[in-house]
Amino acid sequence: MTYPSEDIVSEPTEFSESGEGVFRHKERKHDFEPAFGDVAGIERIEAHIRQFVGEPEEVFHEFVSDLIHVDVHVVRPAAARNWFTLVTSGMSDRPMHTEKGEEEFRYAELLMCLPPDWPLDDAGHEWPVELLKFLARMPHQYETFFAENHSVANGQPPEDLPGTRMNAMLLTTPRTLSERFRKLKINEEKTIHFWAVIPLFDGEMKLKLKKGTEALLARLTEQNVTEVLDVNRKNTAGRFLGLF
């Protein structure tokens, strides 16, 4: 298995109206590369989840994996955290191609939360699991990276996520977990950052591109939007400056 060399980095190819970098993902250069997972790494992440979230009662495994083997660990709703918490393992098996100056973010995992009545065992409602697997593999496929407050459209042109009118995702600091959960130090060279996935409306994505991340975060905070998925929530961008 090959890993990116230290001098390969991802650079923004253009900039949004807000001045923030935009990364355009290029077509993958490599063939299918089977991956089988790092058992020791999985155990470290499971222990981290157990300590700060709860006991994972279920794991969605991959049977055939390309580049990285991604599992999704599920902590079911409990009195203290009355929602499902889904956390990936495997994304951090390989370093990402970070932008210059962002080398500390080479390793990451993702999480997302679902309401307590979400029928996760129903095949038609497993799309958040598949979304996490897709996002976890994406930076390795396209030789790029994810870090705090990066956003990703759901395809080009963007398509609505199932059962929603949201078509993009924000990767940001988890809002439902303690600060101690957000990083897992493996050794001096490797610290795993955990980023929460928050689905976005098209208008919210446009607000981020036009006015910047802070403007979007302010709206999300004002409306108490977290990584706990709410398919019925309002678009926090509203009719901001006639964007839509």
N, C-alpha and C positions, 0 to 999 in steps of 0.2 A: 504494500500500500504506500502510495506517495503522498507527501504533504507539500503545501506551498512553501517555497523558500522564503527566507526572511526579507528578501528585497522585492517580493511581489506584493503590491498594495492596490487598493481600489481607490480611484479618484473620481470626483463628480465630473460628469460630462457636460453639465450645464447648470444654471442656477435659476431658481424660481423668482417670482416678482418680489418676494420677501427677502431675497438674497441668500437663501439657504441652498445648499448643494442638492442637485438631482442626479441620481445614478440611473443610467439606462443599461439594463442588463443585456449583455451580448449573448449570442447563441453559444451553447455549450460546445467546448472543443474536444471533449473526451468521450470515449465509449463507456458503456455500462461497466461499473467497477463494483463487484460484489463486496458487501460488508457484513460482519458478523457480530459486531458489538464488543465493547470492552467490559468484561464482567466486573472487574474491580471498579471501574468508573460508574457502572450502573449501581453497584452496592453503595458507593459513596453518596450518590445522588439520592438513592432511596433512604439512606440514613438521615440525610439532610431534610428530606420531605417529612420523614417520621418525627424529627425533632421539632420542626417549626410549623408544620401544617397538620399532620395527623397520620394515622396508619393507612398506607395505600392498600385498598381492599381488592383492587382489580388493576390489571395491566393490559393495555392493547398492544400486542406484539406485531411485528412485521414478519412475514414468512420469507419474503425475498426483499433484500435491501440493496440499494445503490448508493455508493459513496460512504454513507453512514447508516447504521442500524438504529432506527428511531422507535423507542417505546413511549407510550403515554401512560403515566401512572395516575390512578384515579383515587382521590380521597373523597369519600361520600359525605353528605351533609351530616352535621352534628350540632349539638346545642350551641357550642361556641362559634361555629362557622356553618351557618345554615345554607350551604350551597355546595355543589360539587366543585372540587379543585382538580384541574388536569395539569400535569407537569410533564414535560418531555425529558428523556435522557437519550444521549447519543449525538445530539447536535454538537456537543463539546468534545467529541472524540477526535475531531480535526480542528486545527486553527482556521479562522476565517481570514480572508484577504483584507486586512484593515487599511484604512486611509492613514497617511503619514501623521504621526502624533497620536493615533488612536490604538496603538498596539496593545494597550491594557485590555481592550475589548475583543481580543481574538477568540475568546471562548464564551459561549452563551448557551442557555437553555430557555425555553419558553413556557408560559403558563396561561391558562384561561379558566374562568369560573362559569358555572352554569347554575340556574335557579334550582331549588330543591325538588321541584316537580318535573324537571326535565327528563323525558323518557330515554335516557342514554342507552338502554338495552334495545331500543327500537332501531332497526337498521336505517330508517328514514331520518333519524335524529343524531346519527353518529358523525355528522359533518364537522363539528368542532374538533373531533379527534383527527380527522383527515386534514383539516386546515392546519392544525399544529404540526403534523408530520410534513406537510407540504412546505410550510414556512421554515421548519427546522432544516430541511434539505436545500432550500433555495439558495442561500449564500454560498454553499459548496458547489452547487451546480453552475452558478454564474460567476464564481470567483469574485465575490463581493463580501460585504459584511453587514450585520445589523448591530445597532447600538441604541442608546436611549433616544426616544422620540423619532426614530426612523418610521416612515410610513410606506405601505405597499398597496398598490391597487390590485383588485382581484381580477387580474387579466387585462388584456388590451384588445378591444375596449373593455372597461370594467363591467363585471356582471354582478348582480345582486347575490349576496349569500342566501342560502336556502331559507325561505320563510321570513325574509327581512327585506328592507329597502336600502340596506347598507352594502357598499361595494368596495371597501378598502379597510385596511387595518393599521392601527397605530401600535407601535411597540414602545412601551414606556415603563417607568418604575412601578412595581406592584403597589397598589393602593390598599389591598386587603390583608397584607402580611407585614410583619415587623421588618425593620431595617436589617436585622441580623440574618434574615432569610435571603436577602438580595444578592449576597456573594457567598461563594464556597471556594475557599482557598485549598487547592490540591497540593501545590508546592510553590517554590519561589518563582517559577516560570509560568505557572498556570493558575489563574483564578477564574472561576465560572461566574458569569453574571446572569441573573434570572430576569427576563423581561416579560411583562404582562402584555397580552394581546387584547386590544379594544377595537371592535369593529366600528367603522366610521361611515356616515352618510357622505354622499358625493359633495354636498355643500360644505361639510366639515373639512373634507380634503381640500376643497378650493380655498376655504378660509386659511388653512395652514400654508398653502402655496402662496397666497396673496399677502397675508398679514404676518405669517410666521408661526412657529410652534407655540410661543408663549400666548398668543391670542387664542389659539385653539384650546390649550390647556386651561386657560382662564374660564372659557365657556364650559368645558367638561367639569371642572371643579365646581363652578357655580351651580350646575345641574346635578352634582353628586354622581357623575358617571364614573364607574370603576370597571375593572375587568370582569365583573359579574355580568354576564350577557343579559340584556333586556331587549328582546326583539320588538317590543312595543314602545321603547323610549322615543322621546321627541328629538328632532334634529336640533342640536344646540346652536347651529349656525344661524337658524332662523332665516330672515331675509337680510342678512348682514350686508350692508352697503349695496344692495341689489345684486348680490352674486348670483342668485338663481330665483 
